[in-house]
Each structure stands twice: as structure tokens, then as C-alpha cells.
Amino acid sequence: MKVLVATEKPFAKAAVDGIRGIVEGAGHTLALLEKYTKVEDLYAAVSDANALIVRSDKVTREVINSAKNLKIVVRAGAGFDNLDLPACTERGIVAMNTPGQNSNAVAELAIGMMIYASRNCFTPGTGVELKGKTLGIHAFGNVGRLVAKLGQGFGMNIVAFDPFVSAEAIRNAGATPVNSIEELYEKSNYLSLHIPATNETKKSVGYELMKRMPKGAVLINTARKEVINEEELVKILEERVDIKYITDIAADIQATLNEKFGVRVFASPKKMGAETAEANINAGLAAANQIIKFFATGDKTFQLNK
Ligand code: NAD
């Protein structure tokens, strides 16, 4: 079988070496398409591939149509909004992600962003400590749980909201479940966003929720820019000069935000939550292992389009 790794933003060399070892060790061949600048190059490269590994690369219906022999596509990472799942399903292609493999990297960044915000965004002046403050976790998945654990280490009180995770599971992880999303925002001095971008969550965080946050609150977004209602974000930042917005994924209107709100807003120059050597390797190797297992035994453990 031919396994194509198509990465506009390539994996680290150690990850590629590891992927090659797994793929070739199982008797398959590996093809690499890195730093491609034209989507046509992806269409050509995928035309005879049986398996595809991508990072944030968009696997559109056009990509799927070009991939006549494709059986499986794996997004090396957690969020899978870059995969056209219906197009995969129509063609009987198994789509997977690699959940949990980059969670620690993202969780550490979220905490780093909290420290940055609590110390006046690294400008002179007196800051505050995280200890004793309330940290709200919006979505208690792989990343949210780790942020909760790290926050506990800083002596923070952790509250969490996730309609798909039981109150018992949240309590067992040392956090306090809240009854509603509104309550979560009312209680959180620091609110860390970990919801996936879905039809339900897109533009779901805006004025009505943020106006409930306590004085001096900070919203940390290491999830997706799409979950924020950007017009309403401007409105609340104008109205509440005490609130800060720190994000790993620049808003579409980031230049306007920077100009209007100065150090009260910050965006990573390029999304870097999962950009650690460890996460890169973990996600890449997991993707290769999932493909090998799928070809060997039909294993579909992390299938998204069931
Ligand atoms: P996950 O799948 O482990 O957890 C997602 C959680 O969201 C689940 O517990 C689910 O129950 C919950 N959820 C779904 N819909 C919800 C809703 N409407 N309200 C509240 N909770 C809801 O994913 P994860 O690994 O924790 O990652 C979370 C998100 O972070 C990903 O979807 C991805 O978009 C983003 N992410 C960003 C980076 C980065 O580089 N910044 C890296 C990894 C993940």
C-alpha cells in the first residue's frame, strides 16, 4: 500500500523518520509531499495513494475526488474540521484523528497564556497570581482535563462545563461541574476554551457569555477562531476595559483587535498549540500506527465517520 504524508507545514524530521520506519517496516511504501504551495500538487500526489496522513491540510471533496484508491485518511491531531467527512463517507473512506496525542502541548500553552495575561501581558506594572483564582474549563476533553490538572498545580479552583461528560467524571478529575454555560462564565477569572468547531459551537462565544465574566477576567482560546463571534468580541472588549482575550488562533479581524485594544489582546503569530517536538512526533507516529493496524486487521478505533 502507498501511504502519502501531505503536509503544507511539515512534521519535524524525527517524526517523518519515525513514520517512515513504521510504514516501511510493515511492508508499505511512503511518499512525502511537504511545503506544497498549490492544491493541484496535492491532487496529483494523492491520485494513487491508498492512505493519507495530513496535519492542518484541508482534505476537501476535490482532494477526495482526486484520490481514486484512497482507503483511509488520518488527521495527525485532535481537531478534524479540516476533513470533509461526508465526502469521505460517500466514497467509503475511513477518516480518523489521533486524539490525545498533542493535548499536553496545548494545555501547557494555555497555562503559559494565563501567566502572560496575569503579568500585564509582560508590560511593566503589578500583576496578579493564578493561585486562588477560578479557572473555567469550557469542554472537558483531552486538553481541557490536562489544563484542569495543571491549574490545580497552581492552586486554582477549577470549574468545568461539558454537556457530554458526566458530573461524576468532572468531579473525579478534581474539578467542580457547573449547571450551565452561563454559570461557567460567571465564575471564571480565567476561562480556557476547548470546544471543537462544529455547527453548534461556531460563533457561540460572544457578548452574552463574556459580559458575565468577573472583573479582570481573561478568555484564553487554544481551540479554534471559528467558535468566537468576533463582532461581539469587539463589543465586549469596548464595553469591559478590564477583560483580556489571548488566543492561539488569530481572529479574522486580529489587526483591528490589536489596533483597538493593544496589549489586552494577543494572538500567536502562527497557531502553535501543538507545535512541540513531542506532540509532532506523537501525532505523526500515532497516525502511521493507526494506518498500519487498519490495513493489517481492519481496526477502526479512531474512526470519525461512523
Ligand atoms: P476532545 O475531542 O478530546 O474534547 C472535546 C470536548 O468538547 C469533548 O469532551 C466534548 O464532549 C466537548 N464538546 C463538544 N461539543 C461541546 C459543546 N457544545 N459544549 C461544550 N463541550 C463540548 O478534543 P481536545 O483534544 O480536547 O481538543 C479540543 C479542541 O482544541 C479541538 O477540537 C481542536 O479544535 C483544538 N485544538 C487546537 C490545537 C492548537 O494547536 N491550538 C491543538 C489541538 C486541538
Boltz pocket constraint, residues with backbone or C-beta under 6 A from the ligand:
constraints:
  - pocket:
      binder: B
      contacts: [[A, 77], [A, 78], [A, 79], [A, 80], [A, 99], [A, 100], [A, 102], [A, 103], [A, 106], [A, 138], [A, 139], [A, 140], [A, 141], [A, 142], [A, 143], [A, 144], [A, 161], [A, 162], [A, 163], [A, 164], [A, 165], [A, 193], [A, 194], [A, 195], [A, 196], [A, 197], [A, 200], [A, 201], [A, 222], [A, 223], [A, 224], [A, 248], [A, 271], [A, 272], [A, 273], [A, 274], [A, 275]]
      max_distance: 6.0
